């Protein structure tokens, strides 16, 4: 499971990048640790995991970042991550 070394965490205790991996693994019916190349794409080939993790994390001054969302393709799915940490995975239409 090729994730970044970034330690930022979402409300459930996992980084957003890990939650993306977990959501794809759930769609594929595999354990997140089994989501590795060459069978699966590496997350960093689609998006920078550290940038994704830091995009919506709380600022150093304690203020929340603005609302927003990021969309990107990963492992044949369309992935949407929102500022509240939600990860939505769907088949491309």
N, C-alpha and C positions, 0 to 999 in steps of 0.2 A: 504494500500500500504506500505509494509514493506521495507523501504529504510534506508540507513544509515543517520546519522546526519551530515555527512560530507558536507561542504558547497562549495566544489570546483565546478566550473562551466565551461561549455564549451562555445564556441563562441555564441550559441543561448541563453545563460543565464541559462541553466539548466545543472545539473550534468550529466555526462555520464551514471551513474546508473539510473537516472530518464529517460533519453532518451531510455535506454533499456526497462524499464517498459512501456513507451509510445509506443514503436515499437511493443511490444507484445500485448498491449491493442488494437492497431490499427488492428493487424492481427486477434484478437479475436472479434473485433467489439464492444468493451466495453470502458468505460471511464477508464483512468489510475488509478483513486482512487478506482475503483471496482475490481482491480486486486489483490485480497487478499486471503489468505488461509481461509478456507480449499479448496475452489474451485480451486485456483491457487497456484502454488508453491511460496514460499518466495524467493526473489532474493538471499539472503544470504545463502540459501541452495545449490545454484549452484556456487556462486562466492562471495568473500568478496567485498561488494559495495565500501567501503572506499579504498581498494587497487585498485579496478578498476578505481575509480575517480582520484586517485593520480598517477596512472601508466603513463599517458600521459600529466599530467598538467605541466605547465611551471615550471622550476626549480627555487629555491629561488634566484639564481643569474640572472634570467631573460632569460636564454637560454632555447630553446625548447628541449624537450627530443627527443631521436632518433626515427626514424620511426619504426613501428611495428604493430602487431595485436594480439588480444586475441580472442580465439574461445572457446565457452562453450555451453552446452545444457541448456535450460531454458524453462519451461512450454511446453515441447514437441517440441520445435523449436531449430534449430541450430542458435546461435547468433555469429556474428563476429563484433568486435569493432576495428576500426583502429585508429592509432595515430592522424589522423586529426579529430577525433570525430564522424566519420560515424558509424552508427549502421545498420547492415544488418541482417534481420531475415528471415530464410527460413525453410521449412519443411525438416526434415531429409530424406535423400534418401535411 
